[in-house]
Amino acid sequence: MLFPDIAAVLFDLDGTLIDSAPDLGAAADQMRLARGLPSLPLDLYRPMAGAGARGMLGIAFGIGVDDPGYDAMREEFFTNYAACMTQNTVAFDGVQELIAQIEQRQLRWGVVTNKSSRFTDPLTRAMPLFAGAGAIVSGDTTPHAKPHPAPLP
């Protein structure tokens, strides 16, 4: 075995195991359309998928967390995302095989993400890929978000 001392493997979620950019982008784009603005292509949203609402709203509206009204827009984004988060999110090519290899070697594995549990839990329950995960740690389930080491189980 290449790394004989490894007891477990922990992964990030968005942009690592799953391609959630289509649903994240759709949630932000829905907000644009509701305001009479044209749709933006997924290619603009994709690079910011790992930044969640902050990234999506930055692309869609050019705003940041310090902008007035950001909190209300973030909540609207969250509502939209909750409604569509399992429609087009898929595991990246090769991830199923990677997880199968990890499990075949009887290694434990899990996820540590900054995504809120209100999204992580239903999303991972909806995807059979995560049935064998030994731990799924969300950004709001520990006192510190990544990259702080506290979220590590």
N, C-alpha and C positions, 0 to 999 in steps of 0.2 A: 504494500500500500504506500502511496506517495507521501501521505502525511499521517503516520500511525498514531499520533497523539491527539488528533482532532476528535472531540466528543460530540460536537454539534456544528451545524452550519446555519448562520442567520443571514437573511436577505432583506434588502429594502423591497418595497412593494412596487410603487408606480415607477415605470421606466426601467425597472430591473427584471421583475418577474412578469408583470402585466403591462400591456399597452392600454392605458386608460385615457390617453390623449383624445380619442374620438368622443368619448362621453364628457370629459372635462371641457373640451372645446365646444361641444354642442350646448352645454349648459350656459356658457358665456355667450355663444352666438345667439341663443334664444333671447337673451337680454338685449342684444343689439337689434334684433329683428323687432322686438316689442317696442323699441324706441324709434323705429323707422329707419334704422341704419342698415346698410348692406351687410350681408353675410361675409365672413372672412374665411379663407381657406384653412383647412386643418394644418397645413404646413407652417402657418404662422403660430398656431397654438402649441403644436407638438413640442418645440424646444422648452416650453415652460410648464410642461405637465407635472414635473416633480415639484413645482412651486405652488401647486394647488390654486386656491382662490386668488391669492395674491398675484400669481403669474398669469392666470387666465384673465383677470380684470385689468391687469397691466396691458396685455395684448389687446383686449377688446375695447378698452376705453382710455388707455394711456394714463391710468390713475394708480396711485400707490396708497399705502396704509395711512399716510398722513393727510390725504385729501379729504375735504368735507364730504360727507355722504358715503364714504367708503364702507363703513360698517353696515349700512342699510343695503348697499349693493352686494356686499359679501353674503348677507343673509338671503338675498334674492338668488344669488348664485347657488348657495347651498340648497335651497328649495328646488331649484331646477336640476341640480346634480343628483339629489336624492331620487328624483323621479326618473332619471335616465341612466344611472350609473352602471347598470348591468346590460344595457342594450348592445353596446359595441365594444366593450372591454374584453380583451382576450389575453391569454398567455402568449408571450413572445415565442417565436419559433425556437424549438430546442429546449424550452423550459420543462415541458412534460418529461422529456427524456432525461434531462439533468436530475430532476427530482426522483425519477425512477431509479437512476444510478445511485443516488444518495441513499434512498430507502433500501435498495438491494445490498448495499454495504452496511446496512443496519446502523446508519448514522441518524441521529435526531436532527431535525431541521425546523426552522421557523422563520417568522417575519418580524422585523422591527421597523415601524414606519412612523412618520410624523402625521400621517392622515388620522383624523379624529375617529374614534371608535364608532361614532354614529354612522360613518361610511365604511370603515374597515370591516366591521362585523357582518353587515348584510352582504357586502361585496364578496368577502371570502367564503361565506356560507353558500353563496350562489354559484361558486366556481368549484367543481369537483377537485381541482388541483390541490386545494388547501385541506382536504380531508385528512391527510396524514401529517399535517403540521403539528408539532409538539407545543408550539407557543406562537401566539400572534399578539404582539405588543403594539398598541396604538399610541399616537402622540400625546393623548390626554389621559393615559393610564399610569403615567409615572410623573414625579415632580419636575423632571427635566426632559426636554425634547432632544432628539439627536442633534448634533453629534455627541452630546454628553453621554458618558458611559452608563448612567443610571437605568436607561431603558433595557439594557441587556439583561436577560433572565439569568 
